[in-house]
Amino acid sequence: MDPPFAPTRRRDLRREVTGSEALLWSHLRGRRLGGFKFRRQHPCGPFILDFFCPDRRLAIQIDHGPPVQTDAQRRDRRRSEFLAARGIALFRFGAGQVLANTDAVLTTIAFALGTEV
């Protein structure tokens, strides 16, 4: 069940898309990567995943800065544990990595999906 804030928060996140999210989404949407469907800003328990492929139970998060805050690190660890307990693999990429090395990011995702770019 979605937390009560989720629909509004997801809508806000879709409107406030970053350059790295927009770039990655342009490669994932419409089954463009190996024919797999991805969802953007997908709710999963108390978390909202940047991208999620339900067929392969694969979540992708884009980090927008160095993880220097202990609260952010704890939340990231909780999210990772929550997803792992549900059989969902989590891949994290830095925003700069997505922008500078898009092909490498897509290759990594394709490999996790069991397909080719």
N, CA, C and O atoms as a printed pandas DataFrame, in Angstrom:
     atom_number atom_name residue_name chain_id  residue_number  x_coord  y_coord  z_coord
0              1         N          MET        A               1    0.841   -1.181    0.000
1              2        CA          MET        A               1    0.000    0.000    0.000
2              3         C          MET        A               1    0.890    1.249    0.000
3              4         O          MET        A               1    1.868    1.319    0.744
4              5         N          ASP        A               2    0.556    2.200   -0.810
5              6        CA          ASP        A               2    1.318    3.439   -0.898
6              7         C          ASP        A               2    1.119    4.281    0.356
7              8         O          ASP        A               2    0.017    4.346    0.899
8              9         N          PRO        A               3    2.189    4.923    0.810
9             10        CA          PRO        A               3    1.987    5.909    1.877
10            11         C          PRO        A               3    1.084    7.017    1.347
11            12         O          PRO        A               3    1.039    7.236    0.137
12            13         N          PRO        A               4    0.366    7.720    2.217
13            14        CA          PRO        A               4   -0.600    8.731    1.762
14            15         C          PRO        A               4    0.020    9.844    0.925
15            16         O          PRO        A               4   -0.677   10.457    0.117
16            17         N          PHE        A               5    1.322   10.124    1.098
17            18        CA          PHE        A               5    1.963   11.199    0.358
18            19         C          PHE        A               5    2.415   10.771   -1.026
19            20         O          PHE        A               5    2.720   11.622   -1.861
20            21         N          ALA        A               6    2.467    9.468   -1.290
21            22        CA          ALA        A               6    3.117    8.945   -2.489
22            23         C          ALA        A               6    2.582    9.502   -3.806
23            24         O          ALA        A               6    3.391    9.942   -4.623
24            25         N          PRO        A               7    1.271    9.513   -4.069
25            26        CA          PRO        A               7    0.829   10.023   -5.380
26            27         C          PRO        A               7    1.248   11.469   -5.627
27            28         O          PRO        A               7    1.666   11.808   -6.734
28            29         N          THR        A               8    1.144   12.309   -4.630
29            30        CA          THR        A               8    1.548   13.703   -4.788
30            31         C          THR        A               8    3.055   13.800   -4.945
31            32         O          THR        A               8    3.545   14.532   -5.805
32            33         N          ARG        A               9    3.782   13.082   -4.135
33            34        CA          ARG        A               9    5.250   13.118   -4.193
34            35         C          ARG        A               9    5.747   12.585   -5.534
35            36         O          ARG        A               9    6.653   13.166   -6.132
36            37         N          ARG        A              10    5.164   11.488   -6.011
37            38        CA          ARG        A              10    5.571   10.933   -7.310
38            39         C          ARG        A              10    5.306   11.931   -8.420
39            40         O          ARG        A              10    6.131   12.095   -9.318
40            41         N          ARG        A              11    4.175   12.593   -8.368
41            42        CA          ARG        A              11    3.830   13.591   -9.385
42            43         C          ARG        A              11    4.845   14.738   -9.350
43            44         O          ARG        A              11    5.291   15.203  -10.399
44            45         N          ASP        A              12    5.205   15.188   -8.165
45            46        CA          ASP        A              12    6.206   16.250   -8.038
46            47         C          ASP        A              12    7.554   15.800   -8.588
47            48         O          ASP        A              12    8.226   16.563   -9.282
48            49         N          LEU        A              13    7.951   14.575   -8.285
49            50        CA          LEU        A              13    9.229   14.070   -8.779
50            51         C          LEU        A              13    9.240   13.960  -10.303
51            52         O          LEU        A              13   10.269   14.198  -10.934
52            53         N          ARG        A              14    8.110   13.602  -10.891
53            54        CA          ARG        A              14    8.037   13.522  -12.355
54            55         C          ARG        A              14    8.170   14.905  -12.993
55            56         O          ARG        A              14    8.753   15.042  -14.068
56            57         N          ARG        A              15    7.633   15.917  -12.335
57            58        CA          ARG        A              15    7.717   17.289  -12.856
58            59         C          ARG        A              15    9.101   17.889  -12.673
59            60         O          ARG        A              15    9.550   18.688  -13.494
60            61         N          GLU        A              16    9.776   17.504  -11.600
61            62        CA          GLU        A              16   11.079   18.076  -11.268
62            63         C          GLU        A              16   12.221   17.174  -11.738
63            64         O          GLU        A              16   13.210   17.012  -11.022
64            65         N          VAL        A              17   12.102   16.605  -12.894
65            66        CA          VAL        A              17   13.084   15.662  -13.411
66            67         C          VAL        A              17   14.431   16.351  -13.637
67            68         O          VAL        A              17   14.498   17.478  -14.128
68            69         N          THR        A              18   15.496   15.646  -13.268
69            70        CA          THR        A              18   16.841   16.174  -13.476
70            71         C          THR        A              18   17.327   15.764  -14.865
71            72         O          THR        A              18   16.722   14.916  -15.521
72            73         N          GLY        A              19   18.416   16.372  -15.298
73            74        CA          GLY        A              19   18.969   16.044  -16.612
74            75         C          GLY        A              19   19.379   14.589  -16.728
75            76         O          GLY        A              19   19.154   13.959  -17.761
76            77         N          SER        A              20   19.980   14.050  -15.675
77            78        CA          SER        A              20   20.407   12.647  -15.715
78            79         C          SER        A              20   19.206   11.704  -15.750
79            80         O          SER        A              20   19.234   10.688  -16.446
80            81         N          GLU        A              21   18.150   12.035  -15.001
81            82        CA          GLU        A              21   16.939   11.208  -15.025
82            83         C          GLU        A              21   16.270   11.267  -16.392
83            84         O          GLU        A              21   15.830   10.244  -16.916
84            85         N          ALA        A              22   16.193   12.464  -16.971
85            86        CA          ALA        A              22   15.570   12.612  -18.291
86            87         C          ALA        A              22   16.350   11.835  -19.343
87            88         O          ALA        A              22   15.758   11.188  -20.207
88            89         N          LEU        A              23   17.676   11.897  -19.271
89            90        CA          LEU        A              23   18.506   11.180  -20.239
90            91         C          LEU        A              23   18.307    9.679  -20.116
91            92         O          LEU        A              23   18.086    9.000  -21.119
92            93         N          LEU        A              24   18.382    9.152  -18.899
93            94        CA          LEU        A              24   18.214    7.714  -18.715
94            95         C          LEU        A              24   16.808    7.272  -19.105
95            96         O          LEU        A              24   16.637    6.225  -19.729
96            97         N          TRP        A              25   15.802    8.065  -18.740
97            98        CA          TRP        A              25   14.426    7.725  -19.082
98            99         C          TRP        A              25   14.235    7.672  -20.598
99           100         O          TRP        A              25   13.464    6.850  -21.094
100          101         N          SER        A              26   14.922    8.531  -21.331
101          102        CA          SER        A              26   14.784    8.531  -22.790
102          103         C          SER        A              26   15.277    7.212  -23.399
103          104         O          SER        A              26   14.874    6.845  -24.503
104          105         N          HIS        A              27   16.145    6.508  -22.676
105          106        CA          HIS        A              27   16.650    5.213  -23.159
106          107         C          HIS        A              27   15.848    4.034  -22.620
107          108         O          HIS        A              27   15.892    2.945  -23.192
108          109         N          LEU        A              28   15.119    4.237  -21.530
109          110        CA          LEU        A              28   14.376    3.141  -20.901
110          111         C          LEU        A              28   12.904    3.105  -21.289
111          112         O          LEU        A              28   12.301    2.033  -21.333
112          113         N          ARG        A              29   12.324    4.258  -21.569
113          114        CA          ARG        A              29   10.877    4.325  -21.810
114          115         C          ARG        A              29   10.497    3.615  -23.101
115          116         O          ARG        A              29   11.321    3.427  -23.996
116          117         N          GLY        A              30    9.248    3.232  -23.174
117          118        CA          GLY        A              30    8.718    2.608  -24.387
118          119         C          GLY        A              30    9.408    1.316  -24.768
119          120         O          GLY        A              30    9.499    0.987  -25.951
120          121         N          ARG        A              31    9.902    0.571  -23.773
121          122        CA          ARG        A              31   10.557   -0.725  -24.010
122          123         C          ARG        A              31   11.773   -0.610  -24.935
123          124         O          ARG        A              31   12.065   -1.523  -25.707
124          125         N          ARG        A              32   12.475    0.519  -24.847
125          126        CA          ARG        A              32   13.625    0.770  -25.733
126          127         C          ARG        A              32   14.866   -0.028  -25.368
127          128         O          ARG        A              32   15.755   -0.185  -26.204
128          129         N          LEU        A              33   14.951   -0.528  -24.164
129          130        CA          LEU        A              33   16.125   -1.295  -23.764
130          131         C          LEU        A              33   15.742   -2.770  -23.667
131          132         O          LEU        A              33   15.161   -3.211  -22.675
132          133         N          GLY        A              34   16.073   -3.510  -24.696
133          134        CA          GLY        A              34   15.832   -4.954  -24.704
134          135         C          GLY        A              34   14.384   -5.356  -24.671
135          136         O          GLY        A              34   14.084   -6.521  -24.408
136          137         N          GLY        A              35   13.467   -4.440  -24.928
137          138        CA          GLY        A              35   12.046   -4.762  -24.916
138          139         C          GLY        A              35   11.438   -4.813  -23.521
139          140         O          GLY        A              35   10.292   -5.233  -23.362
140          141         N          PHE        A              36   12.192   -4.389  -22.509
141          142        CA          PHE        A              36   11.700   -4.432  -21.133
142          143         C          PHE        A              36   10.971   -3.155  -20.766
143          144         O          PHE        A              36   11.386   -2.054  -21.128
144          145         N          LYS        A              37    9.877   -3.323  -20.042
145          146        CA          LYS        A              37    9.090   -2.181  -19.575
146          147         C          LYS        A              37    9.691   -1.652  -18.278
147          148         O          LYS        A              37    9.997   -2.415  -17.361
148          149         N          PHE        A              38    9.851   -0.352  -18.220
149          150        CA          PHE        A              38   10.300    0.321  -17.009
150          151         C          PHE        A              38    9.227    1.304  -16.571
151          152         O          PHE        A              38    8.522    1.888  -17.394
152          153         N          ARG        A              39    9.120    1.471  -15.276
153          154        CA          ARG        A              39    8.228    2.477  -14.697
154          155         C          ARG        A              39    9.103    3.554  -14.066
155          156         O          ARG        A              39   10.179    3.272  -13.537
156          157         N          ARG        A              40    8.630    4.772  -14.130
157          158        CA          ARG        A              40    9.363    5.902  -13.553
158          159         C          ARG        A              40    8.663    6.339  -12.276
159          160         O          ARG        A              40    7.435    6.391  -12.222
160          161         N          GLN        A              41    9.450    6.655  -11.244
161          162        CA          GLN        A              41    8.932    7.084   -9.932
162          163         C          GLN        A              41    7.915    6.066   -9.403
163          164         O          GLN        A              41    6.777    6.406   -9.079
164          165         N          HIS        A              42    8.356    4.829   -9.330
165          166        CA          HIS        A              42    7.503    3.709   -8.922
166          167         C          HIS        A              42    7.486    3.562   -7.400
167          168         O          HIS        A              42    8.546    3.499   -6.777
168          169         N          PRO        A              43    6.282    3.506   -6.787
169          170        CA          PRO        A              43    6.206    3.323   -5.337
170          171         C          PRO        A              43    6.523    1.876   -4.961
171          172         O          PRO        A              43    6.078    0.935   -5.618
172          173         N          CYS        A              44    7.294    1.725   -3.901
173          174        CA          CYS        A              44    7.617    0.390   -3.390
174          175         C          CYS        A              44    7.705    0.512   -1.870
175          176         O          CYS        A              44    8.725    0.938   -1.328
176          177         N          GLY        A              45    6.639    0.138   -1.203
177          178        CA          GLY        A              45    6.592    0.311    0.244
178          179         C          GLY        A              45    6.718    1.786    0.585
179          180         O          GLY        A              45    6.019    2.619    0.008
180          181         N          PRO        A              46    7.609    2.119    1.522
181          182        CA          PRO        A              46    7.765    3.524    1.911
182          183         C          PRO        A              46    8.698    4.309    0.978
183          184         O          PRO        A              46    8.995    5.474    1.242
184          185         N          PHE        A              47    9.154    3.687   -0.095
185          186        CA          PHE        A              47   10.133    4.311   -0.984
186          187         C          PHE        A              47    9.544    4.575   -2.366
187          188         O          PHE        A              47    8.576    3.937   -2.778
188          189         N          ILE        A              48   10.141    5.518   -3.064
189          190        CA          ILE        A              48    9.797    5.782   -4.455
190          191         C          ILE        A              48   11.063    5.530   -5.262
191          192         O          ILE        A              48   12.081    6.194   -5.067
192          193         N          LEU        A              49   10.987    4.563   -6.168
193          194        CA          LEU        A              49   12.144    4.181   -6.972
194          195         C          LEU        A              49   12.207    5.051   -8.224
195          196         O          LEU        A              49   11.181    5.312   -8.852
196          197         N          ASP        A              50   13.401    5.498   -8.586
197          198        CA          ASP        A              50   13.536    6.318   -9.788
198          199         C          ASP        A              50   13.021    5.553  -11.009
199          200         O          ASP        A              50   12.217    6.070  -11.785
200          201         N          PHE        A              51   13.499    4.305  -11.168
201          202        CA          PHE        A              51   13.071    3.464  -12.292
202          203         C          PHE        A              51   12.927    2.034  -11.789
203          204         O          PHE        A              51   13.676    1.593  -10.917
204          205         N          PHE        A              52   11.953    1.312  -12.351
205          206        CA          PHE        A              52   11.719   -0.063  -11.923
206          207         C          PHE        A              52   11.274   -0.899  -13.104
207          208         O          PHE        A              52   10.376   -0.508  -13.851
208          209         N          CYS        A              53   11.911   -2.061  -13.273
209          210        CA          CYS        A              53   11.515   -3.029  -14.290
210          211         C          CYS        A              53   10.841   -4.191  -13.568
211          212         O          CYS        A              53   11.519   -5.010  -12.949
212          213         N          PRO        A              54    9.502   -4.270  -13.642
213          214        CA          PRO        A              54    8.799   -5.323  -12.898
214          215         C          PRO        A              54    9.118   -6.732  -13.399
215          216         O          PRO        A              54    9.125   -7.672  -12.604
216          217         N          ASP        A              55    9.382   -6.901  -14.703
217          218        CA          ASP        A              55    9.658   -8.234  -15.238
218          219         C          ASP        A              55   10.917   -8.851  -14.651
219          220         O          ASP        A              55   10.968  -10.063  -14.440
220          221         N          ARG        A              56   11.921   -8.048  -14.387
221          222        CA          ARG        A              56   13.200   -8.532  -13.851
222          223         C          ARG        A              56   13.425   -8.130  -12.394
223          224         O          ARG        A              56   14.465   -8.436  -11.811
224          225         N          ARG        A              57   12.446   -7.447  -11.817
225          226        CA          ARG        A              57   12.542   -6.993  -10.425
226          227         C          ARG        A              57   13.861   -6.246  -10.215
227          228         O          ARG        A              57   14.658   -6.568   -9.334
228          229         N          LEU        A              58   14.050   -5.245  -11.058
229          230        CA          LEU        A              58   15.265   -4.447  -11.064
230          231         C          LEU        A              58   14.924   -2.984  -10.818
231          232         O          LEU        A              58   14.137   -2.386  -11.551
232          233         N          ALA        A              59   15.525   -2.416   -9.779
233          234        CA          ALA        A              59   15.335   -1.007   -9.444
234          235         C          ALA        A              59   16.610   -0.251   -9.782
235          236         O          ALA        A              59   17.717   -0.762   -9.613
236          237         N          ILE        A              60   16.436    0.981  -10.265
237          238        CA          ILE        A              60   17.570    1.843  -10.593
238          239         C          ILE        A              60   17.366    3.168   -9.875
239          240         O          ILE        A              60   16.316    3.800   -9.986
240          241         N          GLN        A              61   18.398    3.579   -9.132
241          242        CA          GLN        A              61   18.382    4.856   -8.436
242          243         C          GLN        A              61   19.516    5.710   -8.970
243          244         O          GLN        A              61   20.610    5.212   -9.237
244          245         N          ILE        A              62   19.251    6.986   -9.124
245          246        CA          ILE        A              62   20.278    7.932   -9.523
246          247         C          ILE        A              62   20.591    8.801   -8.321
247          248         O          ILE        A              62   19.719    9.482   -7.782
248          249         N          ASP        A              63   21.847    8.767   -7.910
249          250        CA          ASP        A              63   22.301    9.574   -6.776
250          251         C          ASP        A              63   22.754   10.924   -7.295
251          252         O          ASP        A              63   23.506   11.004   -8.266
252          253         N          HIS        A              64   22.294   11.988   -6.645
253          254        CA          HIS        A              64   22.565   13.348   -7.117
254          255         C          HIS        A              64   23.569   14.094   -6.263
255          256         O          HIS        A              64   23.534   15.322   -6.184
256          257         N          GLY        A              65   24.433   13.382   -5.645
257          258        CA          GLY        A              65   25.454   14.037   -4.842
258          259         C          GLY        A              65   26.194   13.014   -4.018
259          260         O          GLY        A              65   25.762   11.865   -3.928
260          261         N          PRO        A              66   27.289   13.400   -3.419
261          262        CA          PRO        A              66   28.041   12.445   -2.599
262          263         C          PRO        A              66   27.262   12.074   -1.342
263          264         O          PRO        A              66   26.641   12.938   -0.723
264          265         N          PRO        A              67   27.288   10.811   -0.965
265          266        CA          PRO        A              67   26.546   10.365    0.220
266          267         C          PRO        A              67   27.301   10.703    1.502
267          268         O          PRO        A              67   27.838    9.815    2.164
268          269         N          VAL        A              68   27.340   11.974    1.846
269          270        CA          VAL        A              68   28.092   12.395    3.028
270          271         C          VAL        A              68   27.217   12.518    4.264
271          272         O          VAL        A              68   27.740   12.556    5.378
272          273         N          GLN        A              69   25.941   12.578    4.105
273          274        CA          GLN        A              69   25.037   12.730    5.239
274          275         C          GLN        A              69   24.692   11.358    5.805
275          276         O          GLN        A              69   24.292   10.459    5.066
276          277         N          THR        A              70   24.846   11.204    7.093
277          278        CA          THR        A              70   24.567    9.908    7.701
278          279         C          THR        A              70   23.089    9.540    7.597
279          280         O          THR        A              70   22.767    8.359    7.465
280          281         N          ASP        A              71   22.181   10.519    7.652
281          282        CA          ASP        A              71   20.751   10.229    7.489
282          283         C          ASP        A              71   20.480    9.661    6.107
283          284         O          ASP        A              71   19.725    8.698    5.966
284          285         N          ALA        A              72   21.088   10.247    5.089
285          286        CA          ALA        A              72   20.910    9.755    3.721
286          287         C          ALA        A              72   21.493    8.357    3.577
287          288         O          ALA        A              72   20.917    7.509    2.895
288          289         N          GLN        A              73   22.619    8.117    4.208
289          290        CA          GLN        A              73   23.240    6.788    4.147
290          291         C          GLN        A              73   22.350    5.747    4.831
291          292         O          GLN        A              73   22.194    4.633    4.331
292          293         N          ARG        A              74   21.774    6.112    5.966
293          294        CA          ARG        A              74   20.872    5.186    6.660
294          295         C          ARG        A              74   19.646    4.887    5.817
295          296         O          ARG        A              74   19.211    3.739    5.733
296          297         N          ARG        A              75   19.087    5.918    5.192
297          298        CA          ARG        A              75   17.907    5.727    4.338
298          299         C          ARG        A              75   18.255    4.849    3.131
299          300         O          ARG        A              75   17.473    3.977    2.751
300          301         N          ASP        A              76   19.410    5.077    2.540
301          302        CA          ASP        A              76   19.855    4.252    1.415
302          303         C          ASP        A              76   20.028    2.795    1.844
303          304         O          ASP        A              76   19.644    1.884    1.111
304          305         N          ARG        A              77   20.596    2.575    3.010
305          306        CA          ARG        A              77   20.790    1.219    3.512
306          307         C          ARG        A              77   19.436    0.549    3.777
307          308         O          ARG        A              77   19.239   -0.618    3.437
308          309         N          ARG        A              78   18.498    1.301    4.392
309          310        CA          ARG        A              78   17.151    0.751    4.634
310          311         C          ARG        A              78   16.465    0.391    3.324
311          312         O          ARG        A              78   15.836   -0.661    3.213
312          313         N          ARG        A              79   16.590    1.278    2.324
313          314        CA          ARG        A              79   15.981    1.007    1.022
314          315         C          ARG        A              79   16.588   -0.260    0.416
315          316         O          ARG        A              79   15.862   -1.123   -0.077
316          317         N          SER        A              80   17.907   -0.371    0.453
317          318        CA          SER        A              80   18.581   -1.550   -0.103
318          319         C          SER        A              80   18.121   -2.829    0.585
319          320         O          SER        A              80   17.834   -3.827   -0.076
320          321         N          GLU        A              81   18.052   -2.800    1.910
321          322        CA          GLU        A              81   17.611   -3.974    2.670
322          323         C          GLU        A              81   16.147   -4.305    2.386
323          324         O          GLU        A              81   15.790   -5.472    2.225
324          325         N          PHE        A              82   15.304   -3.278    2.325
325          326        CA          PHE        A              82   13.877   -3.458    2.040
326          327         C          PHE        A              82   13.695   -4.129    0.673
327          328         O          PHE        A              82   12.928   -5.084    0.543
328          329         N          LEU        A              83   14.399   -3.628   -0.337
329          330        CA          LEU        A              83   14.272   -4.178   -1.688
330          331         C          LEU        A              83   14.841   -5.588   -1.770
331          332         O          LEU        A              83   14.232   -6.464   -2.383
332          333         N          ALA        A              84   15.998   -5.818   -1.160
333          334        CA          ALA        A              84   16.613   -7.149   -1.183
334          335         C          ALA        A              84   15.696   -8.194   -0.542
335          336         O          ALA        A              84   15.604   -9.323   -1.022
336          337         N          ALA        A              85   15.023   -7.810    0.541
337          338        CA          ALA        A              85   14.106   -8.732    1.214
338          339         C          ALA        A              85   12.922   -9.109    0.323
339          340         O          ALA        A              85   12.263  -10.122    0.557
340          341         N          ARG        A              86   12.658   -8.299   -0.689
341          342        CA          ARG        A              86   11.553   -8.554   -1.613
342          343         C          ARG        A              86   12.045   -9.074   -2.964
343          344         O          ARG        A              86   11.279   -9.150   -3.924
344          345         N          GLY        A              87   13.312   -9.426   -3.030
345          346        CA          GLY        A              87   13.871   -9.996   -4.255
346          347         C          GLY        A              87   14.073   -8.986   -5.371
347          348         O          GLY        A              87   14.070   -9.349   -6.548
348          349         N          ILE        A              88   14.249   -7.723   -5.011
349          350        CA          ILE        A              88   14.450   -6.665   -6.003
350          351         C          ILE        A              88   15.917   -6.251   -5.981
351          352         O          ILE        A              88   16.444   -5.835   -4.949
352          353         N          ALA        A              89   16.562   -6.371   -7.129
353          354        CA          ALA        A              89   17.957   -5.939   -7.256
354          355         C          ALA        A              89   17.991   -4.424   -7.415
355          356         O          ALA        A              89   17.152   -3.846   -8.106
356          357         N          LEU        A              90   18.956   -3.789   -6.780
357          358        CA          LEU        A              90   19.073   -2.339   -6.837
358          359         C          LEU        A              90   20.403   -1.950   -7.455
359          360         O          LEU        A              90   21.457   -2.399   -7.005
360          361         N          PHE        A              91   20.355   -1.122   -8.477
361          362        CA          PHE        A              91   21.547   -0.559   -9.095
362          363         C          PHE        A              91   21.527    0.938   -8.860
363          364         O          PHE        A              91   20.518    1.605   -9.083
364          365         N          ARG        A              92   22.664    1.455   -8.404
365          366        CA          ARG        A              92   22.805    2.885   -8.150
366          367         C          ARG        A              92   23.845    3.455   -9.110
367          368         O          ARG        A              92   24.907    2.875   -9.333
368          369         N          PHE        A              93   23.498    4.608   -9.666
369          370        CA          PHE        A              93   24.413    5.322  -10.537
370          371         C          PHE        A              93   24.439    6.774  -10.098
371          372         O          PHE        A              93   23.411    7.323   -9.701
372          373         N          GLY        A              94   25.596    7.392  -10.165
373          374        CA          GLY        A              94   25.695    8.814   -9.898
374          375         C          GLY        A              94   25.163    9.590  -11.088
375          376         O          GLY        A              94   25.239    9.121  -12.224
376          377         N          ALA        A              95   24.625   10.780  -10.833
377          378        CA          ALA        A              95   24.092   11.610  -11.916
378          379         C          ALA        A              95   25.182   11.924  -12.938
379          380         O          ALA        A              95   24.935   11.884  -14.144
380          381         N          GLY        A              96   26.376   12.232  -12.464
381          382        CA          GLY        A              96   27.479   12.523  -13.372
382          383         C          GLY        A              96   27.853   11.332  -14.218
383          384         O          GLY        A              96   28.205   11.482  -15.388
384          385         N          GLN        A              97   27.781   10.150  -13.640
385          386        CA          GLN        A              97   28.078    8.918  -14.369
386          387         C          GLN        A              97   27.071    8.712  -15.499
387          388         O          GLN        A              97   27.447    8.340  -16.611
388          389         N          VAL        A              98   25.798    8.954  -15.214
389          390        CA          VAL        A              98   24.758    8.808  -16.246
390          391         C          VAL        A              98   25.005    9.791  -17.383
391          392         O          VAL        A              98   24.869    9.434  -18.553
392          393         N          LEU        A              99   25.365   11.025  -17.046
393          394        CA          LEU        A              99   25.574   12.046  -18.067
394          395         C          LEU        A              99   26.850   11.817  -18.873
395          396         O          LEU        A              99   26.855   12.000  -20.090
396          397         N          ALA        A             100   27.925   11.420  -18.205
397          398        CA          ALA        A             100   29.224   11.296  -18.875
398          399         C          ALA        A             100   29.451    9.939  -19.521
399          400         O          ALA        A             100   30.165    9.839  -20.520
400          401         N          ASN        A             101   28.853    8.896  -18.963
401          402        CA          ASN        A             101   29.089    7.527  -19.447
402          403         C          ASN        A             101   27.777    6.786  -19.674
403          404         O          ASN        A             101   27.588    5.676  -19.175
404          405         N          THR        A             102   26.889    7.392  -20.414
405          406        CA          THR        A             102   25.557    6.816  -20.636
406          407         C          THR        A             102   25.631    5.413  -21.206
407          408         O          THR        A             102   24.898    4.527  -20.769
408          409         N          ASP        A             103   26.506    5.201  -22.174
409          410        CA          ASP        A             103   26.612    3.872  -22.788
410          411         C          ASP        A             103   27.020    2.810  -21.772
411          412         O          ASP        A             103   26.492    1.698  -21.796
412          413         N          ALA        A             104   27.951    3.140  -20.882
413          414        CA          ALA        A             104   28.378    2.185  -19.861
414          415         C          ALA        A             104   27.236    1.879  -18.890
415          416         O          ALA        A             104   27.054    0.730  -18.487
416          417         N          VAL        A             105   26.473    2.897  -18.516
417          418        CA          VAL        A             105   25.327    2.705  -17.628
418          419         C          VAL        A             105   24.297    1.793  -18.301
419          420         O          VAL        A             105   23.789    0.858  -17.683
420          421         N          LEU        A             106   24.000    2.069  -19.551
421          422        CA          LEU        A             106   23.020    1.250  -20.286
422          423         C          LEU        A             106   23.508   -0.187  -20.448
423          424         O          LEU        A             106   22.717   -1.126  -20.360
424          425         N          THR        A             107   24.802   -0.359  -20.684
425          426        CA          THR        A             107   25.369   -1.700  -20.805
426          427         C          THR        A             107   25.234   -2.460  -19.494
427          428         O          THR        A             107   24.908   -3.647  -19.502
428          429         N          THR        A             108   25.476   -1.801  -18.375
429          430        CA          THR        A             108   25.333   -2.412  -17.057
430          431         C          THR        A             108   23.884   -2.842  -16.819
431          432         O          THR        A             108   23.624   -3.951  -16.351
432          433         N          ILE        A             109   22.954   -1.959  -17.145
433          434        CA          ILE        A             109   21.531   -2.277  -16.963
434          435         C          ILE        A             109   21.132   -3.433  -17.882
435          436         O          ILE        A             109   20.443   -4.359  -17.455
436          437         N          ALA        A             110   21.565   -3.378  -19.141
437          438        CA          ALA        A             110   21.244   -4.441  -20.092
438          439         C          ALA        A             110   21.782   -5.790  -19.600
439          440         O          ALA        A             110   21.098   -6.809  -19.695
440          441         N          PHE        A             111   22.998   -5.786  -19.080
441          442        CA          PHE        A             111   23.586   -7.022  -18.551
442          443         C          PHE        A             111   22.728   -7.561  -17.409
443          444         O          PHE        A             111   22.472   -8.764  -17.342
444          445         N          ALA        A             112   22.281   -6.681  -16.512
445          446        CA          ALA        A             112   21.436   -7.112  -15.386
446          447         C          ALA        A             112   20.097   -7.666  -15.876
447          448         O          ALA        A             112   19.515   -8.546  -15.242
448          449         N          LEU        A             113   19.617   -7.152  -16.995
449          450        CA          LEU        A             113   18.363   -7.641  -17.575
450          451         C          LEU        A             113   18.543   -8.938  -18.344
451          452         O          LEU        A             113   17.571   -9.634  -18.638
452          453         N          GLY        A             114   19.804   -9.265  -18.673
453          454        CA          GLY        A             114   20.085  -10.456  -19.460
454          455         C          GLY        A             114   19.882  -10.212  -20.945
455          456         O          GLY        A             114   19.488  -11.115  -21.683
456          457         N          THR        A             115   20.151   -8.996  -21.378
457          458        CA          THR        A             115   19.983   -8.641  -22.779
458          459         C          THR        A             115   21.179   -7.817  -23.231
459          460         O          THR        A             115   22.121   -7.613  -22.466
460          461         N          GLU        A             116   21.142   -7.349  -24.458
461          462        CA          GLU        A             116   22.200   -6.492  -24.984
462          463         C          GLU        A             116   21.641   -5.133  -25.312
463          464         O          GLU        A             116   20.438   -4.966  -25.515
464          465         N          VAL        A             117   22.547   -4.145  -25.363
465          466        CA          VAL        A             117   22.137   -2.775  -25.695
466          467         C          VAL        A             117   21.869   -2.711  -27.182
467          468         O          VAL        A             117   21.509   -1.653  -27.699
